[in-house]
Amino acid sequence: MADSDPQGVQDLSQFAENLLQQLQENFQALTDKLTLRMEEMGERIDDLEKHVSDLMTQAGIENTNKE
């Protein structure tokens, strides 16, 4: 029994290390995906603002909410 304990500890340590590595990889993939989605949403918001501004210009309404 004493002979199998170091191997068991080593196996458990390796399992924990692999699990943490997988978690890190999954977290990084999720972070990358969220960053991409946020960038896409920012572009869509910019496009929407431009279209609203164009429509206001066409309608003869002055945009007083300029930054």
PDB file of N, CA, C, O and CB in Angstrom:
ATOM      1  N   MET A   1       0.826  -1.185   0.000  1.00  0.00           N
ATOM      2  CA  MET A   1       0.000   0.000   0.000  1.00  0.00           C
ATOM      3  C   MET A   1       0.874   1.254   0.000  1.00  0.00           C
ATOM      4  O   MET A   1       0.558   2.219  -0.696  1.00  0.00           O
ATOM      5  CB  MET A   1      -0.941  -0.005   1.207  1.00  0.00           C
ATOM      6  N   ALA A   2       1.938   1.256   0.748  1.00  0.00           N
ATOM      7  CA  ALA A   2       2.836   2.398   0.791  1.00  0.00           C
ATOM      8  C   ALA A   2       3.529   2.594  -0.545  1.00  0.00           C
ATOM      9  O   ALA A   2       3.868   3.720  -0.908  1.00  0.00           O
ATOM     10  CB  ALA A   2       3.865   2.224   1.896  1.00  0.00           C
ATOM     11  N   ASP A   3       3.745   1.503  -1.286  1.00  0.00           N
ATOM     12  CA  ASP A   3       4.384   1.612  -2.590  1.00  0.00           C
ATOM     13  C   ASP A   3       3.469   2.273  -3.610  1.00  0.00           C
ATOM     14  O   ASP A   3       3.965   2.944  -4.514  1.00  0.00           O
ATOM     15  CB  ASP A   3       4.805   0.242  -3.084  1.00  0.00           C
ATOM     16  N   SER A   4       2.155   2.111  -3.503  1.00  0.00           N
ATOM     17  CA  SER A   4       1.230   2.670  -4.482  1.00  0.00           C
ATOM     18  C   SER A   4       0.866   4.121  -4.180  1.00  0.00           C
ATOM     19  O   SER A   4       0.360   4.811  -5.066  1.00  0.00           O
ATOM     20  CB  SER A   4      -0.023   1.833  -4.538  1.00  0.00           C
ATOM     21  N   ASP A   5       1.098   4.599  -2.988  1.00  0.00           N
ATOM     22  CA  ASP A   5       0.746   5.971  -2.632  1.00  0.00           C
ATOM     23  C   ASP A   5       1.493   7.019  -3.464  1.00  0.00           C
ATOM     24  O   ASP A   5       0.847   7.935  -3.973  1.00  0.00           O
ATOM     25  CB  ASP A   5       1.026   6.200  -1.167  1.00  0.00           C
ATOM     26  N   PRO A   6       2.810   6.934  -3.628  1.00  0.00           N
ATOM     27  CA  PRO A   6       3.483   7.946  -4.448  1.00  0.00           C
ATOM     28  C   PRO A   6       2.965   7.954  -5.896  1.00  0.00           C
ATOM     29  O   PRO A   6       2.829   9.019  -6.497  1.00  0.00           O
ATOM     30  CB  PRO A   6       4.994   7.702  -4.440  1.00  0.00           C
ATOM     31  N   GLN A   7       2.684   6.795  -6.443  1.00  0.00           N
ATOM     32  CA  GLN A   7       2.145   6.732  -7.808  1.00  0.00           C
ATOM     33  C   GLN A   7       0.754   7.370  -7.857  1.00  0.00           C
ATOM     34  O   GLN A   7       0.431   8.100  -8.795  1.00  0.00           O
ATOM     35  CB  GLN A   7       2.081   5.260  -8.304  1.00  0.00           C
ATOM     36  N   GLY A   8      -0.057   7.090  -6.848  1.00  0.00           N
ATOM     37  CA  GLY A   8      -1.392   7.679  -6.782  1.00  0.00           C
ATOM     38  C   GLY A   8      -1.332   9.193  -6.673  1.00  0.00           C
ATOM     39  O   GLY A   8      -2.121   9.899  -7.301  1.00  0.00           O
ATOM     40  N   VAL A   9      -0.408   9.686  -5.886  1.00  0.00           N
ATOM     41  CA  VAL A   9      -0.242  11.134  -5.732  1.00  0.00           C
ATOM     42  C   VAL A   9       0.236  11.732  -7.048  1.00  0.00           C
ATOM     43  O   VAL A   9      -0.225  12.797  -7.461  1.00  0.00           O
ATOM     44  CB  VAL A   9       0.759  11.463  -4.587  1.00  0.00           C
ATOM     45  N   GLN A  10       1.158  11.043  -7.698  1.00  0.00           N
ATOM     46  CA  GLN A  10       1.673  11.530  -8.977  1.00  0.00           C
ATOM     47  C   GLN A  10       0.561  11.531 -10.037  1.00  0.00           C
ATOM     48  O   GLN A  10       0.444  12.478 -10.815  1.00  0.00           O
ATOM     49  CB  GLN A  10       2.866  10.659  -9.447  1.00  0.00           C
ATOM     50  N   ASP A  11      -0.248  10.473 -10.063  1.00  0.00           N
ATOM     51  CA  ASP A  11      -1.372  10.411 -11.004  1.00  0.00           C
ATOM     52  C   ASP A  11      -2.378  11.531 -10.739  1.00  0.00           C
ATOM     53  O   ASP A  11      -2.861  12.182 -11.666  1.00  0.00           O
ATOM     54  CB  ASP A  11      -2.071   9.046 -10.912  1.00  0.00           C
ATOM     55  N   LEU A  12      -2.682  11.742  -9.464  1.00  0.00           N
ATOM     56  CA  LEU A  12      -3.620  12.797  -9.095  1.00  0.00           C
ATOM     57  C   LEU A  12      -3.070  14.166  -9.477  1.00  0.00           C
ATOM     58  O   LEU A  12      -3.804  15.023  -9.970  1.00  0.00           O
ATOM     59  CB  LEU A  12      -3.921  12.748  -7.592  1.00  0.00           C
ATOM     60  N   SER A  13      -1.792  14.364  -9.250  1.00  0.00           N
ATOM     61  CA  SER A  13      -1.154  15.628  -9.604  1.00  0.00           C
ATOM     62  C   SER A  13      -1.205  15.852 -11.121  1.00  0.00           C
ATOM     63  O   SER A  13      -1.489  16.960 -11.576  1.00  0.00           O
ATOM     64  CB  SER A  13       0.306  15.650  -9.106  1.00  0.00           C
ATOM     65  N   GLN A  14      -0.935  14.816 -11.890  1.00  0.00           N
ATOM     66  CA  GLN A  14      -0.977  14.914 -13.343  1.00  0.00           C
ATOM     67  C   GLN A  14      -2.409  15.187 -13.825  1.00  0.00           C
ATOM     68  O   GLN A  14      -2.630  15.987 -14.735  1.00  0.00           O
ATOM     69  CB  GLN A  14      -0.429  13.621 -13.984  1.00  0.00           C
ATOM     70  N   PHE A  15      -3.362  14.514 -13.203  1.00  0.00           N
ATOM     71  CA  PHE A  15      -4.780  14.729 -13.547  1.00  0.00           C
ATOM     72  C   PHE A  15      -5.173  16.180 -13.279  1.00  0.00           C
ATOM     73  O   PHE A  15      -5.815  16.816 -14.115  1.00  0.00           O
ATOM     74  CB  PHE A  15      -5.698  13.766 -12.736  1.00  0.00           C
ATOM     75  N   ALA A  16      -4.792  16.698 -12.128  1.00  0.00           N
ATOM     76  CA  ALA A  16      -5.115  18.084 -11.768  1.00  0.00           C
ATOM     77  C   ALA A  16      -4.452  19.058 -12.740  1.00  0.00           C
ATOM     78  O   ALA A  16      -5.066  20.042 -13.153  1.00  0.00           O
ATOM     79  CB  ALA A  16      -4.666  18.390 -10.319  1.00  0.00           C
ATOM     80  N   GLU A  17      -3.224  18.789 -13.099  1.00  0.00           N
ATOM     81  CA  GLU A  17      -2.506  19.651 -14.030  1.00  0.00           C
ATOM     82  C   GLU A  17      -3.188  19.649 -15.403  1.00  0.00           C
ATOM     83  O   GLU A  17      -3.354  20.702 -16.018  1.00  0.00           O
ATOM     84  CB  GLU A  17      -1.039  19.196 -14.159  1.00  0.00           C
ATOM     85  N   ASN A  18      -3.578  18.472 -15.874  1.00  0.00           N
ATOM     86  CA  ASN A  18      -4.272  18.372 -17.158  1.00  0.00           C
ATOM     87  C   ASN A  18      -5.628  19.086 -17.117  1.00  0.00           C
ATOM     88  O   ASN A  18      -6.010  19.771 -18.066  1.00  0.00           O
ATOM     89  CB  ASN A  18      -4.466  16.897 -17.542  1.00  0.00           C
ATOM     90  N   LEU A  19      -6.338  18.917 -16.019  1.00  0.00           N
ATOM     91  CA  LEU A  19      -7.634  19.570 -15.869  1.00  0.00           C
ATOM     92  C   LEU A  19      -7.483  21.087 -15.882  1.00  0.00           C
ATOM     93  O   LEU A  19      -8.259  21.780 -16.541  1.00  0.00           O
ATOM     94  CB  LEU A  19      -8.314  19.119 -14.573  1.00  0.00           C
ATOM     95  N   LEU A  20      -6.500  21.606 -15.169  1.00  0.00           N
ATOM     96  CA  LEU A  20      -6.268  23.048 -15.154  1.00  0.00           C
ATOM     97  C   LEU A  20      -5.869  23.560 -16.530  1.00  0.00           C
ATOM     98  O   LEU A  20      -6.272  24.653 -16.927  1.00  0.00           O
ATOM     99  CB  LEU A  20      -5.189  23.401 -14.135  1.00  0.00           C
ATOM    100  N   GLN A  21      -5.079  22.774 -17.261  1.00  0.00           N
ATOM    101  CA  GLN A  21      -4.690  23.163 -18.615  1.00  0.00           C
ATOM    102  C   GLN A  21      -5.910  23.232 -19.534  1.00  0.00           C
ATOM    103  O   GLN A  21      -6.045  24.164 -20.326  1.00  0.00           O
ATOM    104  CB  GLN A  21      -3.656  22.177 -19.179  1.00  0.00           C
ATOM    105  N   GLN A  22      -6.794  22.242 -19.423  1.00  0.00           N
ATOM    106  CA  GLN A  22      -8.020  22.236 -20.230  1.00  0.00           C
ATOM    107  C   GLN A  22      -8.904  23.431 -19.882  1.00  0.00           C
ATOM    108  O   GLN A  22      -9.472  24.072 -20.767  1.00  0.00           O
ATOM    109  CB  GLN A  22      -8.799  20.923 -20.020  1.00  0.00           C
ATOM    110  N   LEU A  23      -9.015  23.723 -18.595  1.00  0.00           N
ATOM    111  CA  LEU A  23      -9.810  24.877 -18.168  1.00  0.00           C
ATOM    112  C   LEU A  23      -9.228  26.173 -18.731  1.00  0.00           C
ATOM    113  O   LEU A  23      -9.965  27.043 -19.195  1.00  0.00           O
ATOM    114  CB  LEU A  23      -9.875  24.948 -16.629  1.00  0.00           C
ATOM    115  N   GLN A  24      -7.904  26.293 -18.686  1.00  0.00           N
ATOM    116  CA  GLN A  24      -7.244  27.487 -19.229  1.00  0.00           C
ATOM    117  C   GLN A  24      -7.510  27.622 -20.725  1.00  0.00           C
ATOM    118  O   GLN A  24      -7.802  28.717 -21.207  1.00  0.00           O
ATOM    119  CB  GLN A  24      -5.728  27.433 -18.965  1.00  0.00           C
ATOM    120  N   GLU A  25      -7.411  26.521 -21.458  1.00  0.00           N
ATOM    121  CA  GLU A  25      -7.660  26.542 -22.905  1.00  0.00           C
ATOM    122  C   GLU A  25      -9.113  26.915 -23.204  1.00  0.00           C
ATOM    123  O   GLU A  25      -9.381  27.709 -24.106  1.00  0.00           O
ATOM    124  CB  GLU A  25      -7.327  25.171 -23.529  1.00  0.00           C
ATOM    125  N   ASN A  26     -10.037  26.347 -22.453  1.00  0.00           N
ATOM    126  CA  ASN A  26     -11.455  26.665 -22.652  1.00  0.00           C
ATOM    127  C   ASN A  26     -11.750  28.119 -22.313  1.00  0.00           C
ATOM    128  O   ASN A  26     -12.508  28.787 -23.015  1.00  0.00           O
ATOM    129  CB  ASN A  26     -12.333  25.744 -21.801  1.00  0.00           C
ATOM    130  N   PHE A  27     -11.151  28.601 -21.243  1.00  0.00           N
ATOM    131  CA  PHE A  27     -11.343  29.991 -20.842  1.00  0.00           C
ATOM    132  C   PHE A  27     -10.789  30.928 -21.909  1.00  0.00           C
ATOM    133  O   PHE A  27     -11.421  31.933 -22.233  1.00  0.00           O
ATOM    134  CB  PHE A  27     -10.668  30.264 -19.484  1.00  0.00           C
ATOM    135  N   GLN A  28      -9.618  30.614 -22.458  1.00  0.00           N
ATOM    136  CA  GLN A  28      -9.019  31.448 -23.500  1.00  0.00           C
ATOM    137  C   GLN A  28      -9.881  31.454 -24.759  1.00  0.00           C
ATOM    138  O   GLN A  28     -10.063  32.498 -25.386  1.00  0.00           O
ATOM    139  CB  GLN A  28      -7.605  30.955 -23.831  1.00  0.00           C
ATOM    140  N   ALA A  29     -10.409  30.293 -25.128  1.00  0.00           N
ATOM    141  CA  ALA A  29     -11.271  30.207 -26.304  1.00  0.00           C
ATOM    142  C   ALA A  29     -12.539  31.039 -26.089  1.00  0.00           C
ATOM    143  O   ALA A  29     -12.982  31.738 -27.000  1.00  0.00           O
ATOM    144  CB  ALA A  29     -11.635  28.731 -26.607  1.00  0.00           C
ATOM    145  N   LEU A  30     -13.113  30.967 -24.911  1.00  0.00           N
ATOM    146  CA  LEU A  30     -14.308  31.746 -24.598  1.00  0.00           C
ATOM    147  C   LEU A  30     -14.001  33.237 -24.604  1.00  0.00           C
ATOM    148  O   LEU A  30     -14.793  34.034 -25.107  1.00  0.00           O
ATOM    149  CB  LEU A  30     -14.879  31.331 -23.239  1.00  0.00           C
ATOM    150  N   THR A  31     -12.867  33.612 -24.053  1.00  0.00           N
ATOM    151  CA  THR A  31     -12.456  35.020 -24.041  1.00  0.00           C
ATOM    152  C   THR A  31     -12.290  35.535 -25.461  1.00  0.00           C
ATOM    153  O   THR A  31     -12.740  36.635 -25.783  1.00  0.00           O
ATOM    154  CB  THR A  31     -11.142  35.199 -23.254  1.00  0.00           C
ATOM    155  N   ASP A  32     -11.647  34.743 -26.312  1.00  0.00           N
ATOM    156  CA  ASP A  32     -11.457  35.141 -27.704  1.00  0.00           C
ATOM    157  C   ASP A  32     -12.800  35.301 -28.416  1.00  0.00           C
ATOM    158  O   ASP A  32     -12.998  36.251 -29.174  1.00  0.00           O
ATOM    159  CB  ASP A  32     -10.587  34.111 -28.439  1.00  0.00           C
ATOM    160  N   LYS A  33     -13.710  34.378 -28.170  1.00  0.00           N
ATOM    161  CA  LYS A  33     -15.023  34.434 -28.804  1.00  0.00           C
ATOM    162  C   LYS A  33     -15.802  35.663 -28.339  1.00  0.00           C
ATOM    163  O   LYS A  33     -16.429  36.345 -29.150  1.00  0.00           O
ATOM    164  CB  LYS A  33     -15.817  33.159 -28.501  1.00  0.00           C
ATOM    165  N   LEU A  34     -15.763  35.943 -27.045  1.00  0.00           N
ATOM    166  CA  LEU A  34     -16.464  37.121 -26.515  1.00  0.00           C
ATOM    167  C   LEU A  34     -15.865  38.414 -27.062  1.00  0.00           C
ATOM    168  O   LEU A  34     -16.595  39.354 -27.379  1.00  0.00           O
ATOM    169  CB  LEU A  34     -16.411  37.130 -24.979  1.00  0.00           C
ATOM    170  N   THR A  35     -14.558  38.462 -27.171  1.00  0.00           N
ATOM    171  CA  THR A  35     -13.898  39.650 -27.710  1.00  0.00           C
ATOM    172  C   THR A  35     -14.323  39.887 -29.152  1.00  0.00           C
ATOM    173  O   THR A  35     -14.612  41.018 -29.541  1.00  0.00           O
ATOM    174  CB  THR A  35     -12.372  39.509 -27.622  1.00  0.00           C
ATOM    175  N   LEU A  36     -14.359  38.824 -29.939  1.00  0.00           N
ATOM    176  CA  LEU A  36     -14.789  38.935 -31.328  1.00  0.00           C
ATOM    177  C   LEU A  36     -16.232  39.414 -31.413  1.00  0.00           C
ATOM    178  O   LEU A  36     -16.553  40.287 -32.219  1.00  0.00           O
ATOM    179  CB  LEU A  36     -14.635  37.592 -32.046  1.00  0.00           C
ATOM    180  N   ARG A  37     -17.100  38.847 -30.586  1.00  0.00           N
ATOM    181  CA  ARG A  37     -18.512  39.258 -30.591  1.00  0.00           C
ATOM    182  C   ARG A  37     -18.669  40.725 -30.202  1.00  0.00           C
ATOM    183  O   ARG A  37     -19.488  41.441 -30.778  1.00  0.00           O
ATOM    184  CB  ARG A  37     -19.327  38.378 -29.634  1.00  0.00           C
ATOM    185  N   MET A  38     -17.884  41.167 -29.229  1.00  0.00           N
ATOM    186  CA  MET A  38     -17.962  42.568 -28.796  1.00  0.00           C
ATOM    187  C   MET A  38     -17.485  43.495 -29.906  1.00  0.00           C
ATOM    188  O   MET A  38     -18.068  44.560 -30.114  1.00  0.00           O
ATOM    189  CB  MET A  38     -17.123  42.792 -27.518  1.00  0.00           C
ATOM    190  N   GLU A  39     -16.434  43.105 -30.621  1.00  0.00           N
ATOM    191  CA  GLU A  39     -15.951  43.908 -31.735  1.00  0.00           C
ATOM    192  C   GLU A  39     -17.004  43.980 -32.842  1.00  0.00           C
ATOM    193  O   GLU A  39     -17.247  45.046 -33.408  1.00  0.00           O
ATOM    194  CB  GLU A  39     -14.635  43.330 -32.283  1.00  0.00           C
ATOM    195  N   GLU A  40     -17.627  42.837 -33.144  1.00  0.00           N
ATOM    196  CA  GLU A  40     -18.684  42.818 -34.152  1.00  0.00           C
ATOM    197  C   GLU A  40     -19.851  43.702 -33.730  1.00  0.00           C
ATOM    198  O   GLU A  40     -20.395  44.439 -34.553  1.00  0.00           O
ATOM    199  CB  GLU A  40     -19.167  41.384 -34.394  1.00  0.00           C
ATOM    200  N   MET A  41     -20.236  43.640 -32.483  1.00  0.00           N
ATOM    201  CA  MET A  41     -21.341  44.455 -31.986  1.00  0.00           C
ATOM    202  C   MET A  41     -20.975  45.937 -32.062  1.00  0.00           C
ATOM    203  O   MET A  41     -21.820  46.761 -32.411  1.00  0.00           O
ATOM    204  CB  MET A  41     -21.701  44.060 -30.534  1.00  0.00           C
ATOM    205  N   GLY A  42     -19.747  46.281 -31.746  1.00  0.00           N
ATOM    206  CA  GLY A  42     -19.300  47.669 -31.853  1.00  0.00           C
ATOM    207  C   GLY A  42     -19.396  48.178 -33.277  1.00  0.00           C
ATOM    208  O   GLY A  42     -19.817  49.312 -33.505  1.00  0.00           O
ATOM    209  N   GLU A  43     -19.007  47.342 -34.248  1.00  0.00           N
ATOM    210  CA  GLU A  43     -19.100  47.725 -35.652  1.00  0.00           C
ATOM    211  C   GLU A  43     -20.560  47.929 -36.065  1.00  0.00           C
ATOM    212  O   GLU A  43     -20.887  48.863 -36.798  1.00  0.00           O
ATOM    213  CB  GLU A  43     -18.439  46.660 -36.541  1.00  0.00           C
ATOM    214  N   ARG A  44     -21.423  47.047 -35.585  1.00  0.00           N
ATOM    215  CA  ARG A  44     -22.845  47.168 -35.922  1.00  0.00           C
ATOM    216  C   ARG A  44     -23.442  48.440 -35.326  1.00  0.00           C
ATOM    217  O   ARG A  44     -24.256  49.106 -35.965  1.00  0.00           O
ATOM    218  CB  ARG A  44     -23.621  45.939 -35.424  1.00  0.00           C
ATOM    219  N   ILE A  45     -23.037  48.774 -34.107  1.00  0.00           N
ATOM    220  CA  ILE A  45     -23.528  50.000 -33.470  1.00  0.00           C
ATOM    221  C   ILE A  45     -23.031  51.219 -34.246  1.00  0.00           C
ATOM    222  O   ILE A  45     -23.788  52.166 -34.461  1.00  0.00           O
ATOM    223  CB  ILE A  45     -23.068  50.074 -31.986  1.00  0.00           C
ATOM    224  N   ASP A  46     -21.763  51.202 -34.668  1.00  0.00           N
ATOM    225  CA  ASP A  46     -21.233  52.308 -35.463  1.00  0.00           C
ATOM    226  C   ASP A  46     -22.015  52.472 -36.766  1.00  0.00           C
ATOM    227  O   ASP A  46     -22.348  53.588 -37.164  1.00  0.00           O
ATOM    228  CB  ASP A  46     -19.746  52.084 -35.765  1.00  0.00           C
ATOM    229  N   ASP A  47     -22.305  51.342 -37.426  1.00  0.00           N
ATOM    230  CA  ASP A  47     -23.087  51.390 -38.661  1.00  0.00           C
ATOM    231  C   ASP A  47     -24.495  51.945 -38.404  1.00  0.00           C
ATOM    232  O   ASP A  47     -25.007  52.751 -39.181  1.00  0.00           O
ATOM    233  CB  ASP A  47     -23.176  49.987 -39.287  1.00  0.00           C
ATOM    234  N   LEU A  48     -25.097  51.509 -37.324  1.00  0.00           N
ATOM    235  CA  LEU A  48     -26.443  51.990 -36.983  1.00  0.00           C
ATOM    236  C   LEU A  48     -26.429  53.496 -36.727  1.00  0.00           C
ATOM    237  O   LEU A  48     -27.317  54.214 -37.187  1.00  0.00           O
ATOM    238  CB  LEU A  48     -26.988  51.247 -35.742  1.00  0.00           C
ATOM    239  N   GLU A  49     -25.432  53.970 -36.002  1.00  0.00           N
ATOM    240  CA  GLU A  49     -25.328  55.408 -35.737  1.00  0.00           C
ATOM    241  C   GLU A  49     -25.177  56.191 -37.044  1.00  0.00           C
ATOM    242  O   GLU A  49     -25.773  57.254 -37.215  1.00  0.00           O
ATOM    243  CB  GLU A  49     -24.134  55.698 -34.800  1.00  0.00           C
ATOM    244  N   LYS A  50     -24.377  55.654 -37.955  1.00  0.00           N
ATOM    245  CA  LYS A  50     -24.181  56.327 -39.242  1.00  0.00           C
ATOM    246  C   LYS A  50     -25.490  56.367 -40.023  1.00  0.00           C
ATOM    247  O   LYS A  50     -25.843  57.402 -40.588  1.00  0.00           O
ATOM    248  CB  LYS A  50     -23.086  55.616 -40.069  1.00  0.00           C
ATOM    249  N   HIS A  51     -26.208  55.252 -40.058  1.00  0.00           N
ATOM    250  CA  HIS A  51     -27.467  55.211 -40.794  1.00  0.00           C
ATOM    251  C   HIS A  51     -28.505  56.159 -40.182  1.00  0.00           C
ATOM    252  O   HIS A  51     -29.242  56.823 -40.910  1.00  0.00           O
ATOM    253  CB  HIS A  51     -28.014  53.780 -40.824  1.00  0.00           C
ATOM    254  N   VAL A  52     -28.562  56.221 -38.882  1.00  0.00           N
ATOM    255  CA  VAL A  52     -29.496  57.138 -38.227  1.00  0.00           C
ATOM    256  C   VAL A  52     -29.124  58.579 -38.559  1.00  0.00           C
ATOM    257  O   VAL A  52     -29.989  59.409 -38.836  1.00  0.00           O
ATOM    258  CB  VAL A  52     -29.500  56.919 -36.692  1.00  0.00           C
ATOM    259  N   SER A  53     -27.837  58.858 -38.527  1.00  0.00           N
ATOM    260  CA  SER A  53     -27.383  60.211 -38.866  1.00  0.00           C
ATOM    261  C   SER A  53     -27.725  60.551 -40.311  1.00  0.00           C
ATOM    262  O   SER A  53     -28.174  61.662 -40.594  1.00  0.00           O
ATOM    263  CB  SER A  53     -25.869  60.345 -38.635  1.00  0.00           C
ATOM    264  N   ASP A  54     -27.518  59.610 -41.227  1.00  0.00           N
ATOM    265  CA  ASP A  54     -27.867  59.828 -42.634  1.00  0.00           C
ATOM    266  C   ASP A  54     -29.368  60.076 -42.796  1.00  0.00           C
ATOM    267  O   ASP A  54     -29.782  60.965 -43.540  1.00  0.00           O
ATOM    268  CB  ASP A  54     -27.436  58.621 -43.487  1.00  0.00           C
ATOM    269  N   LEU A  55     -30.171  59.285 -42.097  1.00  0.00           N
ATOM    270  CA  LEU A  55     -31.629  59.460 -42.172  1.00  0.00           C
ATOM    271  C   LEU A  55     -32.047  60.825 -41.625  1.00  0.00           C
ATOM    272  O   LEU A  55     -32.933  61.478 -42.176  1.00  0.00           O
ATOM    273  CB  LEU A  55     -32.346  58.337 -41.394  1.00  0.00           C
ATOM    274  N   MET A  56     -31.406  61.244 -40.543  1.00  0.00           N
ATOM    275  CA  MET A  56     -31.737  62.554 -39.972  1.00  0.00           C
ATOM    276  C   MET A  56     -31.363  63.668 -40.937  1.00  0.00           C
ATOM    277  O   MET A  56     -32.083  64.658 -41.065  1.00  0.00           O
ATOM    278  CB  MET A  56     -31.019  62.757 -38.626  1.00  0.00           C
ATOM    279  N   THR A  57     -30.221  63.500 -41.620  1.00  0.00           N
ATOM    280  CA  THR A  57     -29.810  64.495 -42.611  1.00  0.00           C
ATOM    281  C   THR A  57     -30.806  64.545 -43.755  1.00  0.00           C
ATOM    282  O   THR A  57     -31.186  65.628 -44.200  1.00  0.00           O
ATOM    283  CB  THR A  57     -28.404  64.183 -43.145  1.00  0.00           C
ATOM    284  N   GLN A  58     -31.228  63.392 -44.232  1.00  0.00           N
ATOM    285  CA  GLN A  58     -32.203  63.326 -45.324  1.00  0.00           C
ATOM    286  C   GLN A  58     -33.535  63.952 -44.912  1.00  0.00           C
ATOM    287  O   GLN A  58     -34.227  64.559 -45.730  1.00  0.00           O
ATOM    288  CB  GLN A  58     -32.419  61.867 -45.760  1.00  0.00           C
ATOM    289  N   ALA A  59     -33.878  63.800 -43.656  1.00  0.00           N
ATOM    290  CA  ALA A  59     -35.145  64.345 -43.162  1.00  0.00           C
ATOM    291  C   ALA A  59     -35.033  65.825 -42.805  1.00  0.00           C
ATOM    292  O   ALA A  59     -36.031  66.465 -42.475  1.00  0.00           O
ATOM    293  CB  ALA A  59     -35.614  63.559 -41.946  1.00  0.00           C
ATOM    294  N   GLY A  60     -33.809  66.370 -42.872  1.00  0.00           N
ATOM    295  CA  GLY A  60     -33.622  67.784 -42.559  1.00  0.00           C
ATOM    296  C   GLY A  60     -33.562  68.064 -41.077  1.00  0.00           C
ATOM    297  O   GLY A  60     -33.762  69.198 -40.642  1.00  0.00           O
ATOM    298  N   ILE A  61     -33.288  67.040 -40.305  1.00  0.00           N
ATOM    299  CA  ILE A  61     -33.176  67.208 -38.855  1.00  0.00           C
ATOM    300  C   ILE A  61     -31.703  67.321 -38.501  1.00  0.00           C
ATOM    301  O   ILE A  61     -30.886  66.496 -38.909  1.00  0.00           O
ATOM    302  CB  ILE A  61     -33.849  66.021 -38.085  1.00  0.00           C
ATOM    303  N   GLU A  62     -31.375  68.365 -37.727  1.00  0.00           N
ATOM    304  CA  GLU A  62     -29.996  68.552 -37.321  1.00  0.00           C
ATOM    305  C   GLU A  62     -29.695  67.678 -36.109  1.00  0.00           C
ATOM    306  O   GLU A  62     -30.461  67.647 -35.145  1.00  0.00           O
ATOM    307  CB  GLU A  62     -29.713  70.034 -37.010  1.00  0.00           C
ATOM    308  N   ASN A  63     -28.581  66.975 -36.169  1.00  0.00           N
ATOM    309  CA  ASN A  63     -28.179  66.102 -35.053  1.00  0.00           C
ATOM    310  C   ASN A  63     -27.471  66.948 -34.006  1.00  0.00           C
ATOM    311  O   ASN A  63     -26.321  67.342 -34.199  1.00  0.00           O
ATOM    312  CB  ASN A  63     -27.249  64.934 -35.544  1.00  0.00           C
ATOM    313  N   THR A  64     -28.155  67.231 -32.890  1.00  0.00           N
ATOM    314  CA  THR A  64     -27.583  68.038 -31.824  1.00  0.00           C
ATOM    315  C   THR A  64     -26.896  67.194 -30.764  1.00  0.00           C
ATOM    316  O   THR A  64     -26.441  67.715 -29.746  1.00  0.00           O
ATOM    317  CB  THR A  64     -28.652  68.880 -31.186  1.00  0.00           C
ATOM    318  N   ASN A  65     -26.821  65.914 -30.999  1.00  0.00           N
ATOM    319  CA  ASN A  65     -26.232  65.007 -30.010  1.00  0.00           C
ATOM    320  C   ASN A  65     -24.838  64.561 -30.440  1.00  0.00           C
ATOM    321  O   ASN A  65     -24.449  63.422 -30.181  1.00  0.00           O
ATOM    322  CB  ASN A  65     -27.136  63.782 -29.801  1.00  0.00           C
ATOM    323  N   LYS A  66     -24.076  65.447 -31.095  1.00  0.00           N
ATOM    324  CA  LYS A  66     -22.727  65.108 -31.525  1.00  0.00           C
ATOM    325  C   LYS A  66     -21.788  65.116 -30.322  1.00  0.00           C
ATOM    326  O   LYS A  66     -21.932  65.919 -29.400  1.00  0.00           O
ATOM    327  CB  LYS A  66     -22.232  66.091 -32.611  1.00  0.00           C
ATOM    328  N   GLU A  67     -20.836  64.211 -30.358  1.00  0.00           N
ATOM    329  CA  GLU A  67     -19.875  64.130 -29.250  1.00  0.00           C
ATOM    330  C   GLU A  67     -18.714  65.059 -29.508  1.00  0.00           C
ATOM    331  O   GLU A  67     -17.795  65.140 -28.693  1.00  0.00           O
ATOM    332  CB  GLU A  67     -19.370  62.687 -29.055  1.00  0.00           C
TER     333      GLU A  67
END
